[in-house]
Amino acid sequence: MRAIKTSTGVEITLDGDLLAVVETLFQEVTVRHELERTFEDMMREIRHLAEQLTPEELRAYLIESVFLNTVTYENERLGALMRKLGDE
């Protein structure tokens, strides 16, 4: 399996697992900066990783990302609705 590297040299195996990429980003950007990272820090690292992907890999990870974000959005909306109904 192919791997890409973060700007700090940490390898990420490309096995289609978006959460592995997200976890590595969290560790290498957020934790490494002791929660003092900026939007620009995270975007710079994401761009660094994306530049190493083939067009097919980019497409696959985009699709998984949009799916995951859609599910998260739905869950947040449903949670808000359930809280609202519970308050009534």
PDB file with one MODEL, atoms N, CA, C and O in Angstrom:
MODEL        1
ATOM      1  N   MET A   1       0.825  -1.183   0.000  1.00  0.00           N
ATOM      2  CA  MET A   1       0.000   0.000   0.000  1.00  0.00           C
ATOM      3  C   MET A   1       0.874   1.253   0.000  1.00  0.00           C
ATOM      4  O   MET A   1       1.936   1.293   0.620  1.00  0.00           O
ATOM      5  N   ARG A   2       0.407   2.247  -0.696  1.00  0.00           N
ATOM      6  CA  ARG A   2       1.127   3.511  -0.798  1.00  0.00           C
ATOM      7  C   ARG A   2       0.946   4.342   0.467  1.00  0.00           C
ATOM      8  O   ARG A   2      -0.049   4.204   1.178  1.00  0.00           O
ATOM      9  N   ALA A   3       1.908   5.195   0.734  1.00  0.00           N
ATOM     10  CA  ALA A   3       1.818   6.088   1.890  1.00  0.00           C
ATOM     11  C   ALA A   3       2.233   7.491   1.481  1.00  0.00           C
ATOM     12  O   ALA A   3       2.999   7.682   0.537  1.00  0.00           O
ATOM     13  N   ILE A   4       1.712   8.465   2.211  1.00  0.00           N
ATOM     14  CA  ILE A   4       2.137   9.853   2.066  1.00  0.00           C
ATOM     15  C   ILE A   4       2.707  10.287   3.409  1.00  0.00           C
ATOM     16  O   ILE A   4       2.541   9.592   4.412  1.00  0.00           O
ATOM     17  N   LYS A   5       3.376  11.432   3.429  1.00  0.00           N
ATOM     18  CA  LYS A   5       3.997  11.903   4.670  1.00  0.00           C
ATOM     19  C   LYS A   5       3.536  13.305   5.012  1.00  0.00           C
ATOM     20  O   LYS A   5       3.319  14.145   4.138  1.00  0.00           O
ATOM     21  N   THR A   6       3.393  13.534   6.305  1.00  0.00           N
ATOM     22  CA  THR A   6       3.116  14.881   6.783  1.00  0.00           C
ATOM     23  C   THR A   6       4.380  15.716   6.635  1.00  0.00           C
ATOM     24  O   THR A   6       5.444  15.187   6.312  1.00  0.00           O
ATOM     25  N   SER A   7       4.267  17.000   6.866  1.00  0.00           N
ATOM     26  CA  SER A   7       5.441  17.869   6.765  1.00  0.00           C
ATOM     27  C   SER A   7       6.473  17.554   7.845  1.00  0.00           C
ATOM     28  O   SER A   7       7.634  17.946   7.732  1.00  0.00           O
ATOM     29  N   THR A   8       6.046  16.841   8.898  1.00  0.00           N
ATOM     30  CA  THR A   8       6.979  16.431   9.953  1.00  0.00           C
ATOM     31  C   THR A   8       7.537  15.030   9.724  1.00  0.00           C
ATOM     32  O   THR A   8       8.319  14.531  10.533  1.00  0.00           O
ATOM     33  N   GLY A   9       7.132  14.391   8.612  1.00  0.00           N
ATOM     34  CA  GLY A   9       7.674  13.091   8.253  1.00  0.00           C
ATOM     35  C   GLY A   9       6.885  11.883   8.710  1.00  0.00           C
ATOM     36  O   GLY A   9       7.334  10.751   8.524  1.00  0.00           O
ATOM     37  N   VAL A  10       5.717  12.094   9.303  1.00  0.00           N
ATOM     38  CA  VAL A  10       4.888  10.972   9.746  1.00  0.00           C
ATOM     39  C   VAL A  10       4.172  10.369   8.541  1.00  0.00           C
ATOM     40  O   VAL A  10       3.537  11.085   7.766  1.00  0.00           O
ATOM     41  N   GLU A  11       4.276   9.056   8.389  1.00  0.00           N
ATOM     42  CA  GLU A  11       3.644   8.366   7.264  1.00  0.00           C
ATOM     43  C   GLU A  11       2.176   8.077   7.536  1.00  0.00           C
ATOM     44  O   GLU A  11       1.781   7.731   8.649  1.00  0.00           O
ATOM     45  N   ILE A  12       1.382   8.230   6.481  1.00  0.00           N
ATOM     46  CA  ILE A  12      -0.031   7.857   6.514  1.00  0.00           C
ATOM     47  C   ILE A  12      -0.254   6.870   5.387  1.00  0.00           C
ATOM     48  O   ILE A  12      -0.063   7.202   4.217  1.00  0.00           O
ATOM     49  N   THR A  13      -0.654   5.664   5.732  1.00  0.00           N
ATOM     50  CA  THR A  13      -0.948   4.644   4.725  1.00  0.00           C
ATOM     51  C   THR A  13      -2.263   4.989   4.046  1.00  0.00           C
ATOM     52  O   THR A  13      -3.257   5.274   4.714  1.00  0.00           O
ATOM     53  N   LEU A  14      -2.266   4.963   2.734  1.00  0.00           N
ATOM     54  CA  LEU A  14      -3.470   5.273   1.968  1.00  0.00           C
ATOM     55  C   LEU A  14      -4.276   4.005   1.740  1.00  0.00           C
ATOM     56  O   LEU A  14      -4.095   3.294   0.751  1.00  0.00           O
ATOM     57  N   ASP A  15      -5.158   3.747   2.671  1.00  0.00           N
ATOM     58  CA  ASP A  15      -6.008   2.564   2.566  1.00  0.00           C
ATOM     59  C   ASP A  15      -7.484   2.944   2.473  1.00  0.00           C
ATOM     60  O   ASP A  15      -8.365   2.108   2.676  1.00  0.00           O
ATOM     61  N   GLY A  16      -7.745   4.229   2.162  1.00  0.00           N
ATOM     62  CA  GLY A  16      -9.123   4.699   2.046  1.00  0.00           C
ATOM     63  C   GLY A  16      -9.744   5.116   3.358  1.00  0.00           C
ATOM     64  O   GLY A  16     -10.918   5.483   3.395  1.00  0.00           O
ATOM     65  N   ASP A  17      -8.981   5.069   4.439  1.00  0.00           N
ATOM     66  CA  ASP A  17      -9.506   5.390   5.767  1.00  0.00           C
ATOM     67  C   ASP A  17      -9.311   6.866   6.070  1.00  0.00           C
ATOM     68  O   ASP A  17      -8.238   7.279   6.508  1.00  0.00           O
ATOM     69  N   LEU A  18     -10.347   7.657   5.837  1.00  0.00           N
ATOM     70  CA  LEU A  18     -10.281   9.093   6.083  1.00  0.00           C
ATOM     71  C   LEU A  18      -9.982   9.395   7.544  1.00  0.00           C
ATOM     72  O   LEU A  18      -9.261  10.348   7.842  1.00  0.00           O
ATOM     73  N   LEU A  19     -10.523   8.601   8.459  1.00  0.00           N
ATOM     74  CA  LEU A  19     -10.300   8.870   9.880  1.00  0.00           C
ATOM     75  C   LEU A  19      -8.834   8.733  10.268  1.00  0.00           C
ATOM     76  O   LEU A  19      -8.383   9.397  11.202  1.00  0.00           O
ATOM     77  N   ALA A  20      -8.087   7.893   9.576  1.00  0.00           N
ATOM     78  CA  ALA A  20      -6.645   7.793   9.836  1.00  0.00           C
ATOM     79  C   ALA A  20      -5.957   9.096   9.458  1.00  0.00           C
ATOM     80  O   ALA A  20      -5.042   9.539  10.153  1.00  0.00           O
ATOM     81  N   VAL A  21      -6.385   9.705   8.373  1.00  0.00           N
ATOM     82  CA  VAL A  21      -5.821  10.987   7.949  1.00  0.00           C
ATOM     83  C   VAL A  21      -6.194  12.070   8.950  1.00  0.00           C
ATOM     84  O   VAL A  21      -5.345  12.867   9.349  1.00  0.00           O
ATOM     85  N   VAL A  22      -7.457  12.102   9.356  1.00  0.00           N
ATOM     86  CA  VAL A  22      -7.930  13.104  10.317  1.00  0.00           C
ATOM     87  C   VAL A  22      -7.205  12.961  11.645  1.00  0.00           C
ATOM     88  O   VAL A  22      -6.790  13.959  12.234  1.00  0.00           O
ATOM     89  N   GLU A  23      -7.047  11.740  12.120  1.00  0.00           N
ATOM     90  CA  GLU A  23      -6.343  11.506  13.394  1.00  0.00           C
ATOM     91  C   GLU A  23      -4.891  11.965  13.309  1.00  0.00           C
ATOM     92  O   GLU A  23      -4.371  12.570  14.246  1.00  0.00           O
ATOM     93  N   THR A  24      -4.245  11.680  12.193  1.00  0.00           N
ATOM     94  CA  THR A  24      -2.858  12.115  12.030  1.00  0.00           C
ATOM     95  C   THR A  24      -2.776  13.635  11.986  1.00  0.00           C
ATOM     96  O   THR A  24      -1.875  14.223  12.584  1.00  0.00           O
ATOM     97  N   LEU A  25      -3.707  14.278  11.286  1.00  0.00           N
ATOM     98  CA  LEU A  25      -3.735  15.739  11.269  1.00  0.00           C
ATOM     99  C   LEU A  25      -3.918  16.292  12.678  1.00  0.00           C
ATOM    100  O   LEU A  25      -3.253  17.255  13.061  1.00  0.00           O
ATOM    101  N   PHE A  26      -4.805  15.693  13.436  1.00  0.00           N
ATOM    102  CA  PHE A  26      -5.034  16.135  14.818  1.00  0.00           C
ATOM    103  C   PHE A  26      -3.745  16.027  15.629  1.00  0.00           C
ATOM    104  O   PHE A  26      -3.355  16.968  16.320  1.00  0.00           O
ATOM    105  N   GLN A  27      -3.093  14.877  15.536  1.00  0.00           N
ATOM    106  CA  GLN A  27      -1.866  14.670  16.308  1.00  0.00           C
ATOM    107  C   GLN A  27      -0.744  15.600  15.867  1.00  0.00           C
ATOM    108  O   GLN A  27      -0.060  16.194  16.701  1.00  0.00           O
ATOM    109  N   GLU A  28      -0.556  15.726  14.559  1.00  0.00           N
ATOM    110  CA  GLU A  28       0.588  16.462  14.035  1.00  0.00           C
ATOM    111  C   GLU A  28       0.401  17.972  13.994  1.00  0.00           C
ATOM    112  O   GLU A  28       1.386  18.710  13.998  1.00  0.00           O
ATOM    113  N   VAL A  29      -0.825  18.444  13.954  1.00  0.00           N
ATOM    114  CA  VAL A  29      -1.048  19.891  13.915  1.00  0.00           C
ATOM    115  C   VAL A  29      -1.592  20.393  15.246  1.00  0.00           C
ATOM    116  O   VAL A  29      -1.017  21.302  15.845  1.00  0.00           O
ATOM    117  N   THR A  30      -2.681  19.816  15.710  1.00  0.00           N
ATOM    118  CA  THR A  30      -3.323  20.322  16.919  1.00  0.00           C
ATOM    119  C   THR A  30      -2.533  19.959  18.178  1.00  0.00           C
ATOM    120  O   THR A  30      -2.199  20.842  18.968  1.00  0.00           O
ATOM    121  N   VAL A  31      -2.232  18.688  18.375  1.00  0.00           N
ATOM    122  CA  VAL A  31      -1.524  18.269  19.587  1.00  0.00           C
ATOM    123  C   VAL A  31      -0.092  18.790  19.587  1.00  0.00           C
ATOM    124  O   VAL A  31       0.390  19.287  20.605  1.00  0.00           O
ATOM    125  N   ARG A  32       0.576  18.681  18.468  1.00  0.00           N
ATOM    126  CA  ARG A  32       1.976  19.133  18.384  1.00  0.00           C
ATOM    127  C   ARG A  32       2.094  20.616  18.735  1.00  0.00           C
ATOM    128  O   ARG A  32       3.093  21.039  19.318  1.00  0.00           O
ATOM    129  N   HIS A  33       1.088  21.397  18.385  1.00  0.00           N
ATOM    130  CA  HIS A  33       1.097  22.831  18.700  1.00  0.00           C
ATOM    131  C   HIS A  33       0.399  23.125  20.033  1.00  0.00           C
ATOM    132  O   HIS A  33       0.092  24.277  20.342  1.00  0.00           O
ATOM    133  N   GLU A  34       0.157  22.075  20.812  1.00  0.00           N
ATOM    134  CA  GLU A  34      -0.481  22.201  22.135  1.00  0.00           C
ATOM    135  C   GLU A  34      -1.779  23.007  22.052  1.00  0.00           C
ATOM    136  O   GLU A  34      -2.018  23.910  22.854  1.00  0.00           O
ATOM    137  N   LEU A  35      -2.611  22.662  21.066  1.00  0.00           N
ATOM    138  CA  LEU A  35      -3.919  23.270  20.813  1.00  0.00           C
ATOM    139  C   LEU A  35      -3.828  24.724  20.356  1.00  0.00           C
ATOM    140  O   LEU A  35      -4.853  25.401  20.273  1.00  0.00           O
ATOM    141  N   GLU A  36      -2.645  25.213  20.062  1.00  0.00           N
ATOM    142  CA  GLU A  36      -2.440  26.598  19.639  1.00  0.00           C
ATOM    143  C   GLU A  36      -2.226  26.695  18.134  1.00  0.00           C
ATOM    144  O   GLU A  36      -1.454  27.536  17.673  1.00  0.00           O
ATOM    145  N   ARG A  37      -2.875  25.875  17.392  1.00  0.00           N
ATOM    146  CA  ARG A  37      -2.725  25.914  15.946  1.00  0.00           C
ATOM    147  C   ARG A  37      -3.731  26.900  15.366  1.00  0.00           C
ATOM    148  O   ARG A  37      -4.714  27.262  16.011  1.00  0.00           O
ATOM    149  N   THR A  38      -3.466  27.322  14.145  1.00  0.00           N
ATOM    150  CA  THR A  38      -4.362  28.251  13.464  1.00  0.00           C
ATOM    151  C   THR A  38      -5.026  27.557  12.279  1.00  0.00           C
ATOM    152  O   THR A  38      -4.658  26.449  11.891  1.00  0.00           O
ATOM    153  N   PHE A  39      -5.995  28.232  11.731  1.00  0.00           N
ATOM    154  CA  PHE A  39      -6.641  27.761  10.509  1.00  0.00           C
ATOM    155  C   PHE A  39      -5.586  27.560   9.426  1.00  0.00           C
ATOM    156  O   PHE A  39      -5.601  26.559   8.709  1.00  0.00           O
ATOM    157  N   GLU A  40      -4.673  28.517   9.315  1.00  0.00           N
ATOM    158  CA  GLU A  40      -3.625  28.451   8.300  1.00  0.00           C
ATOM    159  C   GLU A  40      -2.704  27.257   8.507  1.00  0.00           C
ATOM    160  O   GLU A  40      -2.293  26.618   7.538  1.00  0.00           O
ATOM    161  N   ASP A  41      -2.371  26.943   9.780  1.00  0.00           N
ATOM    162  CA  ASP A  41      -1.536  25.778  10.082  1.00  0.00           C
ATOM    163  C   ASP A  41      -2.184  24.501   9.550  1.00  0.00           C
ATOM    164  O   ASP A  41      -1.534  23.684   8.897  1.00  0.00           O
ATOM    165  N   MET A  42      -3.475  24.346   9.842  1.00  0.00           N
ATOM    166  CA  MET A  42      -4.181  23.129   9.421  1.00  0.00           C
ATOM    167  C   MET A  42      -4.317  23.089   7.902  1.00  0.00           C
ATOM    168  O   MET A  42      -4.097  22.043   7.291  1.00  0.00           O
ATOM    169  N   MET A  43      -4.673  24.205   7.293  1.00  0.00           N
ATOM    170  CA  MET A  43      -4.826  24.229   5.844  1.00  0.00           C
ATOM    171  C   MET A  43      -3.505  23.949   5.136  1.00  0.00           C
ATOM    172  O   MET A  43      -3.485  23.265   4.113  1.00  0.00           O
ATOM    173  N   ARG A  44      -2.412  24.466   5.666  1.00  0.00           N
ATOM    174  CA  ARG A  44      -1.087  24.219   5.078  1.00  0.00           C
ATOM    175  C   ARG A  44      -0.772  22.722   5.095  1.00  0.00           C
ATOM    176  O   ARG A  44      -0.256  22.182   4.117  1.00  0.00           O
ATOM    177  N   GLU A  45      -1.082  22.059   6.202  1.00  0.00           N
ATOM    178  CA  GLU A  45      -0.808  20.618   6.307  1.00  0.00           C
ATOM    179  C   GLU A  45      -1.731  19.813   5.398  1.00  0.00           C
ATOM    180  O   GLU A  45      -1.294  18.850   4.768  1.00  0.00           O
ATOM    181  N   ILE A  46      -2.992  20.196   5.327  1.00  0.00           N
ATOM    182  CA  ILE A  46      -3.931  19.499   4.439  1.00  0.00           C
ATOM    183  C   ILE A  46      -3.481  19.652   2.988  1.00  0.00           C
ATOM    184  O   ILE A  46      -3.496  18.682   2.229  1.00  0.00           O
ATOM    185  N   ARG A  47      -3.088  20.844   2.604  1.00  0.00           N
ATOM    186  CA  ARG A  47      -2.584  21.057   1.234  1.00  0.00           C
ATOM    187  C   ARG A  47      -1.339  20.213   0.966  1.00  0.00           C
ATOM    188  O   ARG A  47      -1.185  19.638  -0.112  1.00  0.00           O
ATOM    189  N   HIS A  48      -0.455  20.147   1.963  1.00  0.00           N
ATOM    190  CA  HIS A  48       0.763  19.348   1.822  1.00  0.00           C
ATOM    191  C   HIS A  48       0.405  17.880   1.548  1.00  0.00           C
ATOM    192  O   HIS A  48       1.016  17.240   0.692  1.00  0.00           O
ATOM    193  N   LEU A  49      -0.568  17.362   2.265  1.00  0.00           N
ATOM    194  CA  LEU A  49      -0.988  15.974   2.059  1.00  0.00           C
ATOM    195  C   LEU A  49      -1.676  15.818   0.704  1.00  0.00           C
ATOM    196  O   LEU A  49      -1.402  14.864  -0.024  1.00  0.00           O
ATOM    197  N   ALA A  50      -2.563  16.745   0.363  1.00  0.00           N
ATOM    198  CA  ALA A  50      -3.319  16.648  -0.893  1.00  0.00           C
ATOM    199  C   ALA A  50      -2.406  16.668  -2.111  1.00  0.00           C
ATOM    200  O   ALA A  50      -2.679  16.000  -3.108  1.00  0.00           O
ATOM    201  N   GLU A  51      -1.322  17.435  -2.032  1.00  0.00           N
ATOM    202  CA  GLU A  51      -0.382  17.514  -3.155  1.00  0.00           C
ATOM    203  C   GLU A  51       0.303  16.180  -3.446  1.00  0.00           C
ATOM    204  O   GLU A  51       0.849  15.984  -4.532  1.00  0.00           O
ATOM    205  N   GLN A  52       0.275  15.279  -2.494  1.00  0.00           N
ATOM    206  CA  GLN A  52       0.914  13.970  -2.678  1.00  0.00           C
ATOM    207  C   GLN A  52      -0.046  12.920  -3.242  1.00  0.00           C
ATOM    208  O   GLN A  52       0.376  11.819  -3.594  1.00  0.00           O
ATOM    209  N   LEU A  53      -1.323  13.255  -3.327  1.00  0.00           N
ATOM    210  CA  LEU A  53      -2.334  12.303  -3.786  1.00  0.00           C
ATOM    211  C   LEU A  53      -2.505  12.354  -5.301  1.00  0.00           C
ATOM    212  O   LEU A  53      -2.365  13.406  -5.924  1.00  0.00           O
ATOM    213  N   THR A  54      -2.806  11.216  -5.866  1.00  0.00           N
ATOM    214  CA  THR A  54      -3.153  11.155  -7.288  1.00  0.00           C
ATOM    215  C   THR A  54      -4.581  11.700  -7.451  1.00  0.00           C
ATOM    216  O   THR A  54      -5.316  11.799  -6.468  1.00  0.00           O
ATOM    217  N   PRO A  55      -4.972  12.047  -8.662  1.00  0.00           N
ATOM    218  CA  PRO A  55      -6.359  12.497  -8.862  1.00  0.00           C
ATOM    219  C   PRO A  55      -7.395  11.467  -8.393  1.00  0.00           C
ATOM    220  O   PRO A  55      -8.435  11.839  -7.848  1.00  0.00           O
ATOM    221  N   GLU A  56      -7.120  10.195  -8.600  1.00  0.00           N
ATOM    222  CA  GLU A  56      -8.050   9.152  -8.165  1.00  0.00           C
ATOM    223  C   GLU A  56      -8.145   9.100  -6.638  1.00  0.00           C
ATOM    224  O   GLU A  56      -9.235   8.949  -6.085  1.00  0.00           O
ATOM    225  N   GLU A  57      -6.997   9.225  -5.958  1.00  0.00           N
ATOM    226  CA  GLU A  57      -6.993   9.225  -4.489  1.00  0.00           C
ATOM    227  C   GLU A  57      -7.707  10.457  -3.948  1.00  0.00           C
ATOM    228  O   GLU A  57      -8.466  10.370  -2.983  1.00  0.00           O
ATOM    229  N   LEU A  58      -7.457  11.610  -4.576  1.00  0.00           N
ATOM    230  CA  LEU A  58      -8.154  12.836  -4.166  1.00  0.00           C
ATOM    231  C   LEU A  58      -9.662  12.664  -4.275  1.00  0.00           C
ATOM    232  O   LEU A  58     -10.402  13.032  -3.362  1.00  0.00           O
ATOM    233  N   ARG A  59     -10.113  12.109  -5.385  1.00  0.00           N
ATOM    234  CA  ARG A  59     -11.540  11.880  -5.593  1.00  0.00           C
ATOM    235  C   ARG A  59     -12.114  10.963  -4.521  1.00  0.00           C
ATOM    236  O   ARG A  59     -13.173  11.247  -3.960  1.00  0.00           O
ATOM    237  N   ALA A  60     -11.425   9.873  -4.236  1.00  0.00           N
ATOM    238  CA  ALA A  60     -11.914   8.911  -3.243  1.00  0.00           C
ATOM    239  C   ALA A  60     -11.989   9.543  -1.852  1.00  0.00           C
ATOM    240  O   ALA A  60     -12.975   9.361  -1.138  1.00  0.00           O
ATOM    241  N   TYR A  61     -10.952  10.283  -1.470  1.00  0.00           N
ATOM    242  CA  TYR A  61     -10.953  10.905  -0.149  1.00  0.00           C
ATOM    243  C   TYR A  61     -11.950  12.054  -0.067  1.00  0.00           C
ATOM    244  O   TYR A  61     -12.519  12.289   0.998  1.00  0.00           O
ATOM    245  N   LEU A  62     -12.178  12.779  -1.166  1.00  0.00           N
ATOM    246  CA  LEU A  62     -13.207  13.821  -1.182  1.00  0.00           C
ATOM    247  C   LEU A  62     -14.583  13.209  -0.972  1.00  0.00           C
ATOM    248  O   LEU A  62     -15.377  13.715  -0.179  1.00  0.00           O
ATOM    249  N   ILE A  63     -14.865  12.128  -1.678  1.00  0.00           N
ATOM    250  CA  ILE A  63     -16.158  11.468  -1.544  1.00  0.00           C
ATOM    251  C   ILE A  63     -16.372  11.010  -0.108  1.00  0.00           C
ATOM    252  O   ILE A  63     -17.445  11.225   0.456  1.00  0.00           O
ATOM    253  N   GLU A  64     -15.368  10.385   0.486  1.00  0.00           N
ATOM    254  CA  GLU A  64     -15.505   9.930   1.872  1.00  0.00           C
ATOM    255  C   GLU A  64     -15.671  11.116   2.817  1.00  0.00           C
ATOM    256  O   GLU A  64     -16.451  11.048   3.766  1.00  0.00           O
ATOM    257  N   SER A  65     -14.944  12.201   2.565  1.00  0.00           N
ATOM    258  CA  SER A  65     -15.032  13.389   3.402  1.00  0.00           C
ATOM    259  C   SER A  65     -16.424  14.014   3.342  1.00  0.00           C
ATOM    260  O   SER A  65     -16.991  14.363   4.377  1.00  0.00           O
ATOM    261  N   VAL A  66     -16.975  14.156   2.141  1.00  0.00           N
ATOM    262  CA  VAL A  66     -18.312  14.724   2.000  1.00  0.00           C
ATOM    263  C   VAL A  66     -19.342  13.817   2.681  1.00  0.00           C
ATOM    264  O   VAL A  66     -20.255  14.305   3.348  1.00  0.00           O
ATOM    265  N   PHE A  67     -19.199  12.522   2.518  1.00  0.00           N
ATOM    266  CA  PHE A  67     -20.118  11.590   3.181  1.00  0.00           C
ATOM    267  C   PHE A  67     -20.044  11.743   4.698  1.00  0.00           C
ATOM    268  O   PHE A  67     -21.073  11.871   5.362  1.00  0.00           O
ATOM    269  N   LEU A  68     -18.839  11.730   5.242  1.00  0.00           N
ATOM    270  CA  LEU A  68     -18.667  11.852   6.688  1.00  0.00           C
ATOM    271  C   LEU A  68     -19.221  13.175   7.196  1.00  0.00           C
ATOM    272  O   LEU A  68     -19.871  13.210   8.241  1.00  0.00           O
ATOM    273  N   ASN A  69     -18.977  14.255   6.478  1.00  0.00           N
ATOM    274  CA  ASN A  69     -19.497  15.558   6.888  1.00  0.00           C
ATOM    275  C   ASN A  69     -21.013  15.620   6.797  1.00  0.00           C
ATOM    276  O   ASN A  69     -21.655  16.271   7.622  1.00  0.00           O
ATOM    277  N   THR A  70     -21.589  14.959   5.814  1.00  0.00           N
ATOM    278  CA  THR A  70     -23.048  14.914   5.691  1.00  0.00           C
ATOM    279  C   THR A  70     -23.663  14.176   6.866  1.00  0.00           C
ATOM    280  O   THR A  70     -24.653  14.635   7.436  1.00  0.00           O
ATOM    281  N   VAL A  71     -23.091  13.042   7.235  1.00  0.00           N
ATOM    282  CA  VAL A  71     -23.597  12.273   8.380  1.00  0.00           C
ATOM    283  C   VAL A  71     -23.454  13.078   9.665  1.00  0.00           C
ATOM    284  O   VAL A  71     -24.370  13.103  10.488  1.00  0.00           O
ATOM    285  N   THR A  72     -22.309  13.738   9.844  1.00  0.00           N
ATOM    286  CA  THR A  72     -22.093  14.572  11.027  1.00  0.00           C
ATOM    287  C   THR A  72     -23.114  15.701  11.072  1.00  0.00           C
ATOM    288  O   THR A  72     -23.695  15.970  12.123  1.00  0.00           O
ATOM    289  N   TYR A  73     -23.335  16.355   9.955  1.00  0.00           N
ATOM    290  CA  TYR A  73     -24.315  17.438   9.870  1.00  0.00           C
ATOM    291  C   TYR A  73     -25.713  16.933  10.227  1.00  0.00           C
ATOM    292  O   TYR A  73     -26.428  17.560  11.009  1.00  0.00           O
ATOM    293  N   GLU A  74     -26.096  15.793   9.645  1.00  0.00           N
ATOM    294  CA  GLU A  74     -27.414  15.215   9.944  1.00  0.00           C
ATOM    295  C   GLU A  74     -27.549  14.912  11.427  1.00  0.00           C
ATOM    296  O   GLU A  74     -28.579  15.208  12.033  1.00  0.00           O
ATOM    297  N   ASN A  75     -26.512  14.320  12.016  1.00  0.00           N
ATOM    298  CA  ASN A  75     -26.565  13.979  13.440  1.00  0.00           C
ATOM    299  C   ASN A  75     -26.689  15.228  14.311  1.00  0.00           C
ATOM    300  O   ASN A  75     -27.423  15.225  15.300  1.00  0.00           O
ATOM    301  N   GLU A  76     -25.977  16.290  13.950  1.00  0.00           N
ATOM    302  CA  GLU A  76     -26.070  17.541  14.710  1.00  0.00           C
ATOM    303  C   GLU A  76     -27.462  18.147  14.586  1.00  0.00           C
ATOM    304  O   GLU A  76     -28.021  18.624  15.574  1.00  0.00           O
ATOM    305  N   ARG A  77     -28.018  18.132  13.393  1.00  0.00           N
ATOM    306  CA  ARG A  77     -29.375  18.666  13.194  1.00  0.00           C
ATOM    307  C   ARG A  77     -30.404  17.847  13.960  1.00  0.00           C
ATOM    308  O   ARG A  77     -31.289  18.405  14.609  1.00  0.00           O
ATOM    309  N   LEU A  78     -30.289  16.520  13.884  1.00  0.00           N
ATOM    310  CA  LEU A  78     -31.228  15.670  14.612  1.00  0.00           C
ATOM    311  C   LEU A  78     -31.074  15.850  16.122  1.00  0.00           C
ATOM    312  O   LEU A  78     -32.065  15.857  16.852  1.00  0.00           O
ATOM    313  N   GLY A  79     -29.828  15.997  16.591  1.00  0.00           N
ATOM    314  CA  GLY A  79     -29.593  16.234  18.013  1.00  0.00           C
ATOM    315  C   GLY A  79     -30.241  17.526  18.478  1.00  0.00           C
ATOM    316  O   GLY A  79     -30.846  17.570  19.549  1.00  0.00           O
ATOM    317  N   ALA A  80     -30.116  18.582  17.675  1.00  0.00           N
ATOM    318  CA  ALA A  80     -30.733  19.864  18.016  1.00  0.00           C
ATOM    319  C   ALA A  80     -32.256  19.739  18.042  1.00  0.00           C
ATOM    320  O   ALA A  80     -32.912  20.300  18.920  1.00  0.00           O
ATOM    321  N   LEU A  81     -32.808  19.013  17.094  1.00  0.00           N
ATOM    322  CA  LEU A  81     -34.249  18.803  17.057  1.00  0.00           C
ATOM    323  C   LEU A  81     -34.725  18.021  18.283  1.00  0.00           C
ATOM    324  O   LEU A  81     -35.748  18.354  18.882  1.00  0.00           O
ATOM    325  N   MET A  82     -33.977  16.985  18.648  1.00  0.00           N
ATOM    326  CA  MET A  82     -34.350  16.185  19.821  1.00  0.00           C
ATOM    327  C   MET A  82     -34.274  17.020  21.102  1.00  0.00           C
ATOM    328  O   MET A  82     -35.127  16.876  21.978  1.00  0.00           O
ATOM    329  N   ARG A  83     -33.262  17.894  21.225  1.00  0.00           N
ATOM    330  CA  ARG A  83     -33.162  18.768  22.398  1.00  0.00           C
ATOM    331  C   ARG A  83     -34.337  19.736  22.436  1.00  0.00           C
ATOM    332  O   ARG A  83     -34.904  19.997  23.497  1.00  0.00           O
ATOM    333  N   LYS A  84     -34.700  20.268  21.264  1.00  0.00           N
ATOM    334  CA  LYS A  84     -35.813  21.206  21.188  1.00  0.00           C
ATOM    335  C   LYS A  84     -37.112  20.512  21.592  1.00  0.00           C
ATOM    336  O   LYS A  84     -37.915  21.071  22.339  1.00  0.00           O
ATOM    337  N   LEU A  85     -37.311  19.305  21.100  1.00  0.00           N
ATOM    338  CA  LEU A  85     -38.515  18.550  21.457  1.00  0.00           C
ATOM    339  C   LEU A  85     -38.526  18.201  22.941  1.00  0.00           C
ATOM    340  O   LEU A  85     -39.590  18.161  23.559  1.00  0.00           O
ATOM    341  N   GLY A  86     -37.362  17.951  23.516  1.00  0.00           N
ATOM    342  CA  GLY A  86     -37.268  17.640  24.935  1.00  0.00           C
ATOM    343  C   GLY A  86     -37.574  18.827  25.818  1.00  0.00           C
ATOM    344  O   GLY A  86     -38.019  18.661  26.954  1.00  0.00           O
ATOM    345  N   ASP A  87     -37.337  20.039  25.304  1.00  0.00           N
ATOM    346  CA  ASP A  87     -37.615  21.259  26.062  1.00  0.00           C
ATOM    347  C   ASP A  87     -39.085  21.626  26.067  1.00  0.00           C
ATOM    348  O   ASP A  87     -39.534  22.412  26.900  1.00  0.00           O
ATOM    349  N   GLU A  88     -39.832  21.057  25.137  1.00  0.00           N
ATOM    350  CA  GLU A  88     -41.259  21.418  25.020  1.00  0.00           C
ATOM    351  C   GLU A  88     -42.109  20.671  25.986  1.00  0.00           C
ATOM    352  O   GLU A  88     -43.325  20.861  26.014  1.00  0.00           O
TER     353      GLU A  88
ENDMDL
END
